[in-house]
Amino acid sequence: MYDVIIVGGGPAGSTLARKLSVQGLKVLLIEKHTIPRYKACGGGITPRCYKLLDLDISEYIEDITYKIDFKFPNDKTTVLETEKPIIYQVDRTKFDKYLIDKANESGCEIHDGETVFDFYNNDKEVVVMTDKGEYETRILVGADGINSTVAYKANLLNGKKGIALESEIYVDNSDIERLNGEVVVDFNAIKYGYGWVFPKKDRLSIGVGTFLSKTSKIKENLSNMIDENVVGNVEECKIYGHQLSFPNGKDGTYNNDKVILIGDATRLADPFTGEGIYSAILTANISFDVIEKYFNGKCELSEYTERLRREVVSDIKWAHRLSLFTYNNMGFIEKSVKYFSNVLSYFIDIMMGDNNYINYKLKVPLYALHIKNSKTKIKVKNDVAHI
C-alpha cells in the first residue's frame, strides 16, 4: 500500500514525488517512458519558475537569454534587451532526469517503462492497474500530461489543446554562437501562435506552436522557420510533434476525493506565452501542501481545487483574455509595441515573477505611458531588419 502514486515523471510529478518522500511518505512514481526520455519542449525556464525551484539546476542551464527578437508580420523586428536573465535554457532530457534522480534519492520508488491504463476505487483505496501489475494507494496523482489517462478516467478533463511542431537542429557552432544569449519569437510564423528559436549547448530548438487545435500548414510553417534562422550547414535535424495544453477561461475542477491533477494534466499552461514548466512546478508545490495537510487531518482534498482557482486560475483567466485579444489583433499589437515600447516592461515583470495578468486592461496602459516601469531595466529597438 502506497500513500501516494504519481503517474508521470515530468517536472510536476518528480517535484511532488521528491517533496512527499522527504516527509517520509511512501510514494511510487510511474513513468511510461524509459528514463531518460526526450520531451518535446522549447526548454525555457523563466525567472518566476526558477524562483519556485528549491534545487540547484545551474549545472543544467545551457544558455541564458538576455535578448528577445520579436518578429511581426510587417517584416520588421523589435529587439528587447534586459539587464537580468529572462529565460534559462535547459535540455529537457537532462533536466527531467535530474529531477527524477532527486526524487529517487529522497526515497521515492520509480517505475519507468510502465504504463497505467486504468484504476478503480476499492473501499478507502485506489487500485492502479498497469501493464506490469496492480498497486494500491490512498491518493492517486495524475501528472501524465495533456492527454492524461488519470484525468480522463476520473472525469476531470479541463481546458483545451493546441499543437506544436518542433525541431532539434544540430548546426555549425557559428549558428549557435550567433544566438547565444538571444531567442527569436516570430509572430509571423504561424496563425494564432508563434515560432521560436532557442539556442542550446550543441543545437538549436526551433519550433512553431498554435492555440488552434489543428492547422494544415504547420509543416510548411516549421520549414520556413528553419530556413529563416539557420545560416550554416545542418548536421542533423530531428522533428517532433506534440500537443499544447491551455485553459479555456473557466474555473475547472482538479481533484475528487482520491485523485489530484498537476502539471499539464490540469491544462493550466500560460495561454499567452505557452509556458508550461512554471505551472508544473506551481501545481506540484500547491498539491504538496494540500496532501501534507490532508494526511495530518487538517483539510480535505477539495482544498486543492479551491487553491488552484484562487491562486492560479484567477490570474490565468486574464491571461486567456489577453491571449484572445493579442492573437486576433496582431497588427494593433505591433503598432503598440512600436510607439509604446515600455508596454514590454509589463510582460518582463510577469516573466520575472514581479507582476501578474490580473487587470491587464489597467496595467498595460500604465506601463505604456511610463506611469509604471519594470523593476528590470530594458532597452527596446524597433524596425530592426530581420536577421
N, C-alpha and C positions, 0 to 999 in steps of 0.2 A: 504493500500500500504506500503510495506516494502522497505527500502533502499537496504538491503541485506538479502537473505535467504540462510542459510548454511545447507546442507544436510550431516549429520554425526556428531556424538558427541564425536569423539576421540580427542586426543591431538591437532591435527591440527585444527579441526572445533571449538573446545571450546576456543582455544587460539585466533583465529581470531575473534570469536564472542565477546569475552571479550574486546579486543583491540578496535574494531569498536564501541561497545556500550559505552565505556568510552568516545569516541569522540562525543557522542550524536546522533549517527545514529540509526535508527530503524531497529533492527536485530531480525530475527526469526531463531532459530536453531531447525531442525527436526531430531530426532534420532529414528530409527525403533525399537530399543530395549527399554525396561523399565529401567530407571536409578535407582540404579546402575546395570550395566551389566558386565558380565565376558568377557574379551578379551584374547584370546589365544595368549600369548606372553611371552618370557623369562623375560621381565620386567627389562632389564638392561639399565640404563641411563649412557652414557659416560660423562666425564667432558666437552667435546666440546658441548654436548647437554645441560648439566647443566648450562653452561655459557650463553646459549641463553634464558633460563627461567628467567622471571622477577618476579617470585613468589617464596616465601619461601616454599620449599617442604620437609624440614628437618623432619617434623612430619611423612612423608610417606615413608621415607627411612628405609627399614627393615634389610639391611646388606650393608656393604661397602667392596668392593673387593680390595685386595692388592696383590693377588697371582693368577696366572693362570697356571693350569696344562694342557699343550698341549700334547695330546696323538697322536702318529703317528703309521702307520701300522707296525712298526718294534717291537711292544710290549715294547717300551720304552717311558718315559715321560720326556719332557723338562719343567722344572718349572721356571716360571718367577715371580720375586717378585719386587715390587716397593715401593718407599718411600711415594708416594702420592696415593690417591684413583684413581682407573682406571675404576671402574664400581659402580654405586649406584643402589642397588636392590630395586625395588618398587613392590607393589601389584597393578596390573593394574586396578582392580576393584575400589580400594580406590583412587588411583592416578587420574584416569579418572573422577571419581565423584567429586573430589576436583576441578578439572579444570572446570567442568560443573557448579558447585556451584559458583565459582568465576565469571563465565560469567553471571550467573543469577543475582548475587549481583550487577553486573555492569549495569544491565538494559536489558539484552538480554532476549527475550521471548523464553522459552524452551517448545517444544512439544515432549515428549518421547512417545514411544509406537505407533508411527505413521509412515507409510511407504509411501515414494514418489515413484510413479510408472511412471510418465511422466511429461512433461512440454512442453509449446509451446510459441512462440513469439506473443505478442498482441500489435501491434504498437511499442511503446517505452518500453514496459514492458515485463516481462516473467511471464506467468501464470504457477504456480506449482500445480500439481494435486496429491493428496494423498488419502489414503483410508478413510480420515475423512473430506476432503474439498478441496477448491482451494484457492490459495493465489497469490497475485501479488507482484512482486519485480522488482527493477531496475537492480540488479545484482544477479545472482544465482551462488553459490559456491558449487562445488562437493567435499566434504570431506568424501565421503562414501566408502572409501576403494578400495581394488584391483579390485573388481567386481563392480565398480562404475556405478550405473544407469545413473548418470548425464554424465559421460564420454561417455558411450555407446550411449545415446540419442543425445549428442552433436557431435558425431563422432570425439571424441578426445582421442581415445584409444591409449595408448603408451606402450612400454616395453613388458615384458613377465612375466610368472608366474613360481614359484617354489612351492613346497609343504612341509609341516611340520606336524609332529605328536608330540603332547606334553602331558605330564602327570603332574598333580599336586598330589604329593605323600605326605600324612601325615604320618610321621615316628616317631620313637623314638627320643627324644631330643638328644641322643648321636650322631645320624647321622647328625642332623642339626649343633650341636656344632662342630663336626669334620670338617665341611666345612665352618664354619664362616670365613668370610674374604677371601674366596677362591672360584674359579669356575673351572670347568672342561670343556675343549674344545677338543673333541675327533674326529680327522680327520679319524679315523678308523671305525667310527660308521656307515657311510652311504656313498655311492658313490656320488661324486661331491657335497659334503656338509660336514656337521659335526654334532656331537651330543654335547649336553651341559648339565651341571648340575649347576643350580643357586639356592643357598640357600635363603629362605625367613624366616620370623619370626617363622612360625609354620609348614613349609613344604619345600619340595624340588621341584623345577621346573626342570623336566628332559625331554628333547626332542631331536628330530632329524629333520634336515631340509636339503633339497637338492635343487640345482638350476635346476634340471631336472623337467619337467612338470609332470612326473609320474614315479613311481617305484613300483615293485610288492612286495618288501621285507620290506617296511617301518615299518610294524607292528613288524616284527621279529627284525629289527634294534632297535626299541624302547625298546622291551623286553630285548634285550641284554644290552642296556644302563642301564636299571633299575637293572638288575641282577648284573652288574659290580660295581654299585655305591651305592647301598643300602645294608647296613650291618645288621641293626636291623629289627624289625618287621614293616610291613606295616599296618597301621591302616585304611587307606582309599586311594584309587587311582582313580582319575578322568582323563580320556583321551579325548583330543580334537584334531581334525584335522583341519587344516586351510591352506590357500594358502599364498605364499610369493610374494611380488612384487619386480621386478628387472628391471633395464633399459636394453636396448639391444644395447647400443653403438651409438644410433642415437640421433639427436638433439631433436626431439619431438616437439609437439605443445600442449600448456597447457591452452589455452583460445581461445574464439572467442569474438564477440563484446558484449556479455552479460553474458558469462559463464567463470568461472575460476575453475581450479582444484588444490587442495592442498593435502598434505599428501600422503597416499598410492594410492590415485586416480591418482597421477602422475606417479606411479611406478618408483620412484627415490630413493628407499631404497638403502643402500650401497651394491653393488653387490659383495663385497669382504667379509664383515662380516655379512651381513644380517640386520644390524642396521637400524631400521625404524623410531624411535621416533625423532632422530636428524633431518631427512629430513622433518618430520611432522612439527616440530616447526619452522624450517628454512623456509619452503614454506609458512607457516602461516604468519611469520613476513614479508616476501617479499610481499605477497599478500596484507597485511595490508597497507604497504607503497604505493603500486600501487593504491589500491582502494581509499585511502585518497586523493591522488593526482588527481585521476580521478574525484572525486566529487568536487574538487576545480578547475577543468578545466585545470589542468596542464599536463595531459597526456591522452593517450588512453589506453584501457585495454591491447592492444598488447604489451605494455611495460613489462607486466608480463612475457610472454614467452621469450622476449629478455633478461630480467634479469635472468631468470632461466637458459637459455642457457649459459649466460656469467658467472654467479656466482655459479651455481650448476652443470649443465650438463658437462661443460668443465672439471671439476675435476672427475666427475662420469665416464666419458668415459675412463679415465686412470685406475680407479678402476675396470672397466669392463674388460679391457685388462689384468690387473694383476690377476683378478679372473680366467679368462680363462687359463692363464699360470699356476697358482698355482694348481688348482684342476685337471689339466691334467698332472702335474709333481710333485706329492706329494713326491716321493722318493727323487728327487732333492731338494725339499724344506726342507725335514727332514735333509739332509746332510748339507745344507746351514746353517740351524739354529744350528746344532751341531758344525760345525767348524768356523762359523762366527756369534756367538750368538748376537753380537751387532746389527745385522740386525733387531732384535726385537725392538730396540730403535726407529726405523723408524715408526713402527706401533703404538708404545706407544705415540709418538708425534702426530700422526693422531688422536688417541682416545682422547688425551688431548686438541686437537684444536690448536696445535703448528706447524702443518705441513699439507700437503695435498698429494694427489696421483699424481698430475701433474708431469710428467717427472720422474716417479719412476725408470726407467731404469738407470738414472743418480744418483738418490738419494740413492737407495738401496746399490750400491757398496760403496758410500761414508760412509754410516753407517757401512757396513760390515768391512771396512778397518780402522775404527776408525778415519777417516778423519773428520767425523761429529759425534757428540754424542747427545743423548737426553737431553732435559732440566730436565727430570725426571731421577733420579738415579735408575738403575735396577740391579738386581742380577739374573744370569741365571745358573741353574744346569741341566746338560744333563745326559742322560742314567739313569734316576731315575726309579726304578721298579714301575710298575703300582700299584696304591693304591688298 
